Amino acid sequence: MLQFNVTAPDGTWVVDMAGDGDVREGSADEAAATFTLSDEDLAALVRGDDDAQSLYQRGNLRIDGDITFARKLSFMNELV
């Protein structure tokens, strides 16, 4: 389970990658990793205009928990 804390505007979302996958608004105590980034940066990540590594290196992405999930965020490019 991954949690996304989005800023500007603020929102918290949980992505459960088990089974068919599920996305819901809210938080999860059992999240393996929590990603904090702006709405604009999240949109760039989903569009494929930016990647997690460059967002992290520029200080635009905070990762708490298992950092290995950051490498797997490319699955979001298929959501557009």
N, C-alpha and C positions, 0 to 999 in steps of 0.2 A: 504494500500500500504506500502510495506517495501523497504528500500533502503539498499544495501550492498556496503560499500566502502572497496574494497579489495586492499591489499598492496602486493608488491613483487611477481608478477608484479602488477602495479596499474591498477585498473578498477573500474567502478561504475555501479551497476546493480539495477534495480527496479523489484520487485515482486509484481504484482497486484493479490491479492487473490480473487477478486470478479469474479463471473461467473465461466468460465472454467479456469481461472488463466492465467497469462501472465507474461513472463519474457523478459525484454528488457534491452539493454545497455543504460546507461544514468542516470540522477538523476531526482528526483521528489520533488518539493517544498511542496507537500501535503503528504509526507510520514508520517505515524503514528509513525514509529520508524526507526532509522538509526543504522546499525550495522557496526562497523569497525573492521576488523580482517585481518590477513595475508591469502594469498592463501593456504598455508599449513594448517592453522587452519580451514579454510572453508572446505577443502577436508576432514579433520578428522571429522568435524561436519556432513558432508553429508554421510560419510561411517559409522557413528555411533561409531567411535573410541573415540570420545570425545563428551561432551555435553556443552550446552551454559553456564550452571552454573559453571562448572569447568574452562572453558575458561575465564569467567568473573572474577572468584576469583583469577586466576593466572595473571590477567592483560592482557590477550591475546585477549579480546573482549571488545570493548567499545560500550555502548548502549546509544543513545540519543533519547529522546522521550518516548513513552509508553513502559515501561520495561516489561509489561505483555506479549508482543509479544515474548520475549525471551523464555518463557515457551512453546511456540507453534512451535519452530523451529524444533522439532522432525519430522515434516512433510517432512523435507529434507532427512531423512533416506530412504524414499521411492523412491528417485530420482536415486539411483544407480542401 
